[in-house]
Structure formats: C-alpha cells, structure tokens
Amino acid sequence: MSVLNVDAACVGRQILAILEAWGMAPDLAAVAADIMVETDLLGVDSHGVSMLMMYEDMREAGMLALDARPAVVRDRGCTALLDGGASLGHPVSSMAMSLAADKALEHGVGVVGVRNSHHFGAAGLYARMASARGLVGLVTTATRGMTLVPPRGTAPVLGTNPLAFAAPAGRNRPFVLDMSTTTVAANKVKVYHLNDRPMPPGWVVDPAGQPVLDPRAGMDYVFKRPEGGLTPLGGSLELGSHKGYGLAMMVHILGGTLTGGSFSPIRNRTQKPGDPDNIGHFFMAIDPDAFRDEGEFESDLDDVIDTMHAAAAADPAEPVLVAGDPEAATREQRLRAGIPIPPKLDAHIRDICARSGAAYLLQSSQ
C-alpha cells in the first residue's frame, strides 16, 4: 500500500468526527482538530493526527475527561492559572495563550500557567499564536512519559520537555523555534516506526549507551522498557550533555513545578488506575512595544533574519535557513499536495473509527 495524501480539511473533519464520537464538546473538539491539522501541515507528523492512537489509549484507561471545559482558577493582573479539567491540552492551551496575549497587550507581559492538563500537541503552535498578534511568545510544558536518559544514567527520569519561542518580524515570516530537550521528540520514533525507516544514530540508546537504529526496538526503549531511551539534547550519553539535561529540568520547573503539574517519576509511583496525568504548561507573551517604539523590534528582527539568510552557504542550492523556514516550506507543499498518511497510520485510524462509531472520512486529494 502507498502513502495516502489527504487534503488538510479532510484530515480535520476526520479528527473532529473521532473527538466528537468520544464525547468532546464540538467547540473544544474543533479547537483541538484545528491545532492537530496545522501541526501536520507544518510537518510535525509526530504531534498531529497520529496522536489519536495515544489519546484513545488514555481515554480507554479512564484518564481523559473529554467532557470537561477549561476554567480560570487564578487571575492576578499580568498572570493567571487555568485548570484543564483533565481533558486534552489543546483547548486549554489555546485559551491560555490567548489570555497571555491579552494581558501582554494591556501590561506589556502576560504569563499564564495551566495545571491538570494532558498532551497539548506541538508547543510551537501556541508560540505562533502570540507572534500572530505581534507579540513574542514562549511556551514550555511538562510531559507525561519518562524518556530522557540523564548523563551517567541507564534509565530515563525526565520527558522530552519541549519549549517553543516565536517572535514577529516585519517583511519576513516570524522566527519560530520549536524543540524538545532530548535529541529528538519521543513521537519522532513513532513516525519512523509507522514509516518502517531506520532511525539515525544518537536518537535512542540501550542501557549500555549503545545506539539503537531499529524503530521497533526504539519504540520499546522509549515507550515500554524501564531502561534505555532518548539522549539529552546536545549529544549521546558518552558525551554527557549536561546542558541539555539541565535545560530539560528548567522546562519542567516552568511548565510543571511552577504551575502545580506533576513530575513523572513521582507521579508514576503514586498514580492509581484512571488518575489523570496532571500535566502542566507555561505560556508567556511579551509586547515588543513595551520596550521599543512601534515597529522598531520587527524592523531589527528583519535585519537579523536577512543577515542569516544571506550568510555564505556550503551548497548554493541549499541556502542558510532560520528557525521556522523548514516548517513554512512544508506547509506550502502540503497545502498543495495533502498531508501524507502512511498505511500503518491509516489502518490505525480505520480501527479507531470502527471502535468509536465515527465515520471513516480520509480520502486521497490526488
């Protein structure tokens, strides 16, 4: 079977049909579906429609309260705290960044935390929401799983703990950095498994610190086995990337400890069947006009981006890029050609539709 290329709107309808069949309110399901589709359009295949398998598992385990609505529990000037109600993290996170942006436009900065949430997709989507309103955005989140093996360790104790940063330019696209604090996000291993491709060395290691290339073994080490896992950002276990490990800790402190979210090694010892994960997120928006005259920040950032694009390239056919460029190019291509759905993923979606009662809607855009 070949890869199915599906129009973005069709993928959105499929996600929406499944989420509503699971009992999610239509308005909240629409927010989650839009974010998941945009994630796939940007080429972040690990965090879009392919997450439906994990969400189904969480729902079946009684961990997801898909009928819950996010709520504000604290609101103090330029800060606020929201509760996600143990539902999917997309709606509460969209609400949180919108509120942070509103506060930034009023106070110069807005900081909003989220507790009692679950997986929220790709952090970069929420940072982009800030830049779309002319603001600088910073997003971090705690994570559900333990996948990062620390320097000198054999077993994982942290998650991928991603962070994202976006800044608006004038004539250029926004600068958008979206990254995990592991060498690669855990769900990238899932993408390689779905596509039957060997993984690059340095992503996953076994308990002896040796590289794992087989994506099936990689899935076991990252998602099932108690030892082995992902390397910290910046290098293999032999190199001992203490900075990447420290960055992962910092992200958890902002996204988890500050907001009241759980810490995976502790939660896994105390969590009872059906208990939510209580994932925490952190959103900050900054108004450049609080520091500069209107338009100066964007103009200077344009100069920075132009300078980077004009840097000498090792291969003239492949010019120097800045963060956000690859995703923008992928989005343009997928808007034309469709979002690729590999056969394994298509089979999973068909099965989810059959179990949930949702209609199977995917069809080739060609």
C-alpha positions in Angstrom: 0.0 0.0 0.0 1.2 3.5 -0.8 1.0 6.7 1.3 -2.3 8.4 1.2 -2.1 12.2 0.7 -5.1 13.8 2.2 -6.4 17.4 2.0 -6.0 19.2 5.3 -9.7 20.0 5.6 -10.5 16.3 5.2 -7.9 15.4 7.9 -9.6 18.0 10.2 -13.0 16.5 9.6 -11.7 13.1 10.5 -10.1 14.2 13.7 -13.3 16.2 14.6 -15.5 13.2 13.9 -13.4 11.0 16.3 -13.2 13.5 19.1 -16.9 14.2 19.0 -17.6 10.5 18.9 -15.5 10.2 22.1 -17.8 12.8 23.7 -15.8 16.0 23.4 -17.9 19.2 23.1 -18.0 20.4 19.4 -16.4 23.8 20.1 -13.5 22.3 22.1 -13.1 19.4 19.6 -12.8 22.0 16.8 -10.0 23.8 18.6 -8.1 20.5 19.1 -8.7 19.4 15.5 -7.5 22.7 14.0 -4.3 22.6 16.1 -3.6 19.0 15.2 -4.1 19.6 11.4 -1.9 22.7 11.5 0.7 20.6 13.2 0.6 18.1 10.4 0.7 20.8 7.8 3.9 22.1 9.3 5.5 18.7 9.0 5.4 17.8 12.7 3.9 14.4 12.0 4.7 13.2 15.5 2.1 15.5 17.1 -0.8 15.7 14.8 -3.4 13.1 13.6 -1.0 10.3 14.6 -1.6 11.2 18.3 -5.1 9.7 18.1 -3.8 6.3 19.0 -2.4 7.5 22.3 -5.4 9.6 23.0 -7.6 6.5 22.5 -5.5 4.5 24.9 -5.7 7.3 27.5 -9.5 7.5 27.1 -9.9 3.8 27.4 -7.8 3.9 30.6 -10.2 6.5 32.1 -7.6 9.2 32.2 -9.2 11.7 29.9 -12.3 13.7 30.9 -13.2 14.8 27.4 -16.5 16.4 28.6 -14.6 18.9 30.8 -14.1 22.6 30.0 -11.1 24.6 30.9 -11.5 27.1 33.7 -9.7 30.1 35.2 -8.7 29.4 38.8 -6.4 32.4 39.5 -6.2 35.8 37.8 -3.8 38.4 39.1 -3.0 41.3 36.8 -0.5 40.1 34.3 -0.7 36.5 35.4 -3.3 33.7 35.5 -3.7 30.0 36.2 -6.0 27.7 34.3 -7.3 24.2 35.0 -7.6 21.9 32.1 -10.1 19.6 33.7 -8.1 16.5 32.8 -9.1 16.8 29.1 -6.9 17.1 26.1 -4.4 20.0 26.4 -5.2 21.8 23.1 -8.3 23.8 24.1 -7.0 24.9 27.5 -3.6 25.8 25.9 -5.2 27.9 23.2 -7.2 29.7 25.8 -4.1 30.2 27.9 -2.0 31.7 25.2 -4.9 33.9 24.1 -5.2 35.2 27.7 -1.5 35.7 28.0 -1.6 37.8 24.8 -4.5 39.9 26.1 -2.5 40.6 29.3 0.6 41.4 27.3 -1.2 44.0 25.2 -2.5 45.5 28.5 0.5 45.2 30.8 3.5 44.6 28.4 3.8 41.0 29.5 1.3 38.2 30.2 2.2 34.9 31.9 -0.4 32.1 32.2 0.1 28.6 33.7 -2.0 25.5 33.2 -2.5 22.6 35.5 -4.4 19.3 35.3 -4.0 19.1 31.5 -2.8 16.3 29.2 -0.8 16.2 25.9 -1.3 19.5 24.0 0.4 18.7 20.7 3.3 20.8 19.4 4.4 23.7 21.6 5.3 25.8 18.6 1.6 26.2 17.6 1.0 28.2 20.7 4.1 30.4 20.4 2.9 31.1 16.8 -0.4 32.4 18.2 1.5 35.1 20.1 3.5 36.1 17.1 0.4 36.3 15.0 -0.7 39.1 17.4 2.6 41.0 17.2 3.9 39.5 20.4 6.9 37.5 21.4 5.8 34.1 22.7 7.4 31.5 25.0 5.9 28.1 25.7 7.1 25.2 27.8 5.4 22.1 29.1 6.0 19.2 31.4 5.4 15.8 29.9 3.6 12.6 30.6 6.3 10.0 29.9 9.9 9.4 31.1 12.1 9.1 28.1 15.3 11.1 28.7 18.2 9.1 30.0 20.5 11.5 32.0 24.2 11.7 31.7 25.8 8.9 33.7 22.4 7.1 33.8 20.9 4.0 32.3 17.2 4.7 32.9 15.0 7.7 31.9 13.9 10.2 34.6 12.6 13.1 32.5 10.4 13.6 29.5 11.2 15.3 26.2 10.1 18.6 28.0 9.7 20.8 24.9 9.9 24.5 24.6 9.0 26.9 21.8 9.7 30.5 21.1 8.3 32.8 18.4 8.9 36.4 17.5 7.2 38.6 14.9 9.1 40.2 12.1 8.0 42.8 9.5 8.6 41.7 5.9 9.8 38.2 7.0 8.0 35.3 8.5 8.1 35.1 12.3 11.1 33.4 13.9 9.7 30.2 15.4 11.8 27.8 17.4 10.1 24.6 18.4 12.3 21.9 20.1 12.4 19.1 22.6 15.1 19.0 25.2 16.0 15.5 24.0 17.9 15.0 20.8 14.6 14.2 19.2 11.0 14.2 20.4 9.8 10.8 21.5 7.0 10.7 19.0 9.5 11.1 16.1 10.5 7.5 16.9 6.8 6.6 16.4 6.9 8.3 12.9 9.9 6.3 11.9 8.1 3.1 13.1 5.0 4.0 11.1 7.1 4.5 8.0 9.3 1.5 8.6 12.5 3.6 8.4 15.7 3.0 10.4 16.4 5.8 12.9 19.6 7.9 12.8 22.2 7.0 15.4 22.3 9.1 18.5 18.5 9.4 19.0 17.9 6.3 21.2 20.3 4.3 23.3 20.1 1.0 25.1 21.0 0.6 28.8 24.7 0.3 27.8 24.6 3.6 26.0 24.8 2.0 22.6 22.8 3.5 19.7 19.5 1.8 18.7 18.6 2.1 15.0 15.7 -0.3 14.6 12.5 1.7 15.1 10.7 -1.2 16.6 13.4 -1.6 19.3 13.3 2.2 19.6 9.6 2.1 20.4 10.2 -0.4 23.1 13.1 1.5 24.7 11.2 4.8 24.6 7.7 3.8 25.4 7.8 0.4 27.2 11.2 -0.7 28.7 12.3 0.7 32.1 15.9 1.2 30.8 17.3 2.9 27.8 15.6 5.8 26.0 16.3 9.1 24.3 19.6 11.0 24.6 19.7 14.6 26.1 19.8 17.5 23.6 23.4 18.1 22.5 24.9 14.7 22.4 24.9 11.0 23.3 25.4 9.6 26.8 29.1 9.2 26.1 29.4 12.9 25.6 27.2 13.6 28.6 25.0 16.5 27.6 24.6 18.1 31.0 23.4 21.4 29.4 20.6 19.6 27.6 19.7 17.7 30.7 19.7 21.0 32.7 17.5 22.6 30.0 15.0 19.8 30.4 14.9 20.4 34.2 14.4 24.1 33.6 11.5 23.4 31.3 9.9 21.1 33.8 10.3 23.7 36.6 8.4 26.3 34.5 5.8 24.0 33.0 5.3 21.6 35.9 6.6 22.8 39.2 5.5 26.4 38.9 2.0 25.5 37.7 1.4 22.6 40.1 1.7 20.0 37.4 3.1 16.5 38.3 6.6 15.2 38.0 6.6 11.9 36.1 9.0 9.8 38.3 6.9 10.8 41.4 3.6 10.5 39.7 4.3 7.1 38.3 4.9 5.8 41.9 1.6 7.2 43.2 -0.8 7.3 40.2 -3.8 5.0 40.6 -5.5 3.5 37.5 -7.7 6.1 35.9 -6.0 9.0 37.6 -5.2 11.9 35.1 -1.6 12.8 34.4 -1.9 16.4 35.7 0.4 17.8 33.0 1.4 21.5 33.5 2.1 24.1 30.7 3.6 27.6 30.8 2.7 30.4 28.4 4.3 33.8 28.2 3.6 36.7 25.8 5.7 39.9 25.6 4.7 43.1 23.8 7.8 44.5 22.0 6.2 47.9 22.1 6.8 47.9 25.9 10.5 48.1 25.2 10.8 49.7 21.8 8.9 52.3 19.7 6.3 50.7 17.5 7.8 48.8 14.6 11.5 49.0 15.7 11.6 45.5 17.1 10.2 44.0 13.9 12.5 46.0 11.7 15.6 45.0 13.6 14.5 41.3 13.6 14.1 41.6 9.8 17.7 42.7 9.6 18.8 39.8 11.7 16.8 37.3 9.6 18.0 38.9 6.3 21.6 38.6 7.6 21.2 35.0 8.4 19.6 34.2 5.1 22.5 36.0 3.3 25.2 34.0 5.1 27.5 32.0 2.9 26.1 28.6 2.1 28.2 25.5 1.8 25.9 24.4 -1.0 24.4 27.3 -3.0 21.4 25.1 -3.8 20.7 24.9 -0.1 20.8 28.4 1.4 21.1 29.0 5.1 17.8 28.8 7.0 16.4 30.2 10.2 14.1 28.6 12.6 10.6 28.3 11.1 11.7 28.2 7.5 11.5 24.3 7.0 8.0 24.2 8.6 6.8 27.1 6.4 8.1 25.3 3.2 6.4 22.0 4.3 3.2 23.8 5.0 3.1 25.3 1.5 3.8 21.9 -0.1 1.2 20.1 2.0 -1.5 22.6 1.3 -1.0 21.7 -2.4 -0.3 18.0 -2.2 -2.1 17.0 1.0 -1.0 15.6 4.4 0.8 12.2 4.0 -0.9 9.3 5.9 1.3 6.2 5.8 -0.5 2.8 5.5 0.1 1.8 9.2 -1.4 5.1 10.4 -4.4 4.8 8.0 -5.1 1.3 9.4 -5.0 2.7 13.0 -7.4 5.4 12.1 -9.8 3.0 10.4 -9.7 0.9 13.6 -10.3 3.9 15.8 -13.3 4.9 13.7 -14.7 1.3 13.9 -14.4 1.3 17.7 -15.7 4.8 18.3 -18.5 4.7 15.8 -17.1 7.7 13.9 -17.3 7.7 10.1 -14.0 7.0 8.3 -13.5 10.1 6.1 -9.9 10.0 4.8 -9.6 10.1 1.0 -6.8 10.9 -1.4 -6.5 14.5 -2.5 -5.0 13.4 -5.8 
